[in-house]
Amino acid sequence: MGLADHTVLIAKDGTKRHIADSGAPIRDEEGEIIGTVMVFRDITECKQAEEELRKHRDHLEELVQDRTEALRESEGKYRNLTESLDELIYRADPKTFLATYVNRAVEKIYGYTVEEWLRDPTIRESTIHPEDKERVFAWFTEAQRKMESGAVEYRIISKDKTVRWVEDHVSWEKDQQGNVVSLNGVMSDITERKQAEESLTLFRSLMEQSNDAVEVVDPETARFLDANEKACAELGYTRDEFLSLKIHDIDPIVDKSAFPKVMAELRKSGSMMLESLHHRKDGTTFPVELSLKYVQLGRDYVVTIVRDITERKRAEEALLESEEKYKTLFNSAGDAIFIMNHTIFLECNIQTEKIYGCTKDQIIGHSPVEYSPEKQPDGSFSEHAAVKKIEAAFAGEPQTFEWLHTRLDGTPFYAEVSLIRVHIGEGHVLQAIVRDITERRRAEEDLQAAYGQSIIYAQELKEQIEERERTEEEKKKVEAQLYQSQKMEAIGTLAGGVAHDFNNLLTVIIGNAQLALMDVIKDKSLRKKIEEIEKAGDRAASLTRQLLAFSRKQIITPRVLDLNELLTGIEKMLGRLIGEDVELLTIPEPALWRVEVDPGQMEQVIMNMAINAKDAMPLGGKITIETANTDLDENHFRKHGIEGEKSGHYVMLAVSDTGIGMDKETQEHIFDPFFTTKEVGKGTGLGLSTVYGIVKQSNGFVWLYSEPGQGSTFTVYLPATCPPQSGVGRRVASAQARRAGLPRAEGDADSEEKQQLPVIELDGSETILIVEDDNGLRKFAQEVLLLHGYKVLDAENGEDALMVSQAHEGPIHLMIADVVMPRMGGKELLEKLQPFYPRMKVIYMSGYTDNAIVEHGVLAPGLNFLQKPFTSESLARKVREVLNSEK
């Protein structure tokens, strides 16, 4: 048994010795203890070694503690450093790639917190862009296999779904034994760099596509960094030669001393324009315009667009020379010459000072009205009349007129004024030439006093000349209308001949196809082909029928009928034909006169016009079909270019739509065969030409009224064959028919006197304002009203009407205005004039039918309306009725 290992004994020489002792009992044969055996071992050296080891261990523990504190401090500094970086620092397991550490930059780049990133083991893989994932995995696998450091660029999808580009630098950390213990990475957001690279690529592409020379310059060294082929070719250098040059090598103005100043100014402004000279490789020089732009894409660049302005310089020199010549002529002219804008004089010549009796400074900057009396001799206000003339000239209509001026001292004088628009710089001004005709006027007055009768004769001669000119103008118009009619007639003759011959051919084709089908029984393929030939022949035959209808050579079976009854019979079919997105409204005349037409053809006319109206409204709308009785005279036919028609009673059939309308060019060809505005395969172009042919064959005519964006109205006029057959309407219609020479219907025994139209006095003396943009129609209405004794003011549009009404002194009893006019329509004009003329009455006129205008929402129901076309009697009667009314 052991006893102790720490017994200390003192030796004879006094030294202390550490003894380890142990003992064991001595037993006899019976097992009784009879003694003890003791063993002592000197362990002094062992104890000393243990003491040294303890001291060494304590020292090591102190070192470890010091090192741990230093390491902890170092790690703190390292963490503070990594947490402050914009780059994402991370550590990951080298085998599984799972993150063990990531700095706060993960929030900036990925949008996830550090805790979210470390908690989710799949987050790294899920944020790699799907298109880059396979490539990135392959790169990391290869890097892991070779244990090589490197970098890879790829796209990531951040938490807010933003796509970013990153550059991932990877390294492998090993321990002292060479074992890989960690995958360390530094990730940078390179989105802006990628965008800059894309911008540079795009910029390079745009450079090469540019028609101008484009150069890229280093703002510090003045060396060319890049240039397109245009820049190199323009100067005669190869690309390599050009990129070895600096700006002062080709530009003598922007030399070494001027370049820093130009760059300093460019840095402040960002862009600038200047003119300079460039030297070609062969030594020749040419003027250029430089457009400089300061660009920052990772570094600073100056992008310069160079434009050869040789031709412009030559033009400027020629213009300068021309201006000098003009200035000489300008100042040497015997007439006063002004340059002016809409309101004031900008320049004048020397003669102006003499004529107006003032200095140049007293002219420039002043208005023409300042050198005019308040009113002109005709009673118009000078200011209003001057504005009208100036605006017309600025609109491109040269003006020449006589004008009463006043000199600076107030002396009046007459002048002949010419206004013409001229282009200067980027705008327009007026050149006004003023000729003093005071002496000429005096001579004219003296001549008029001495030769009064001659003046009267001259006036009559002038009127005769004007009348002859009007006659010639009407003759030209009639000739143009006759040409159009002859053209349509010639096309119709040609179409009829072609259709006739083509029908013969189609008869052979279709007939033989049908005979062949009788013989072909078993061969299904051949039978199908022959059936296709037969179908094509049938379609061609349908086209020829339409051509015959246009050419008025189709056999018809006319009979006397009521268009209202015909319209009622096909109304349901029309509804199915035009579809649910188009509203169909029919407005029949209650006691409609009868017409003699082919019922089948007239149904085709209505359907073709309805289909045309539907096609003009791709987004839906409204079609209005209206019938009415109307009287037409020769004046109406002449105004609308209709030749060969007789005055009398007509039945009107109008089809109106709220579609896109037509311009003048389209209207000129709308009835031509095969003319269509539809897409290829969507129409034959024969629908309206068929309408034209059928109506002409029925001794009627078609009139079209349309405005772009305002819809269209096709109006068919058919001669009335007999009036209504019963009641009051029969008696009135019968009387009208007899006056027009129409055949009398059975039962017309009542006297005419009982149902005459009310006789009213059509003359008057009131003042009437006519507003109509069609000059011919406006003059016609003016002549009619003047013949009936009215005072007439006329204007060609709403704005003109406002000026005319302001210049007029006295009341305006009635305004007759077109519904649709450029700039300002009739309804808007009334709203502006009503406060000044509250008692003024209004008649609206339009080429649309009355009900169509109301239904389209252009005017409210119940307003006075005059349907175009109208006769002189219907105009005078309508005017008198409205003036006599109490409203």
Helices and strands as residue ranges (DSSP letters): E 2-10, E 16-27, E 33-42, H 44-83, E 88-92, E 99-102, H 105-109, H 114-119, H 123-126, H 133-146, E 150-157, E 163-174, E 180-189, H 191-209, E 213-217, E 224-227, H 229-235, H 239-243, H 247-250, H 258-269, E 271-279, E 285-296, E 300-308, H 310-332, E 336-340, E 345-348, H 350-356, G 360-362, G 368-371, H 382-394, E 399-406, E 412-424, E 427-436, H 438-450, H 452-519, H 524-550, E 559-561, H 563-578, E 582-587, E 594-597, H 599-615, E 621-632, H 634-639, E 648-657, H 664-669, H 687-697, E 701-707, E 711-722, H 727-740, G 752-755, E 767-771, H 775-787, E 791-795, H 798-807, E 814-818, H 826-833, E 841-846, H 850-856, E 865-867, H 872-884
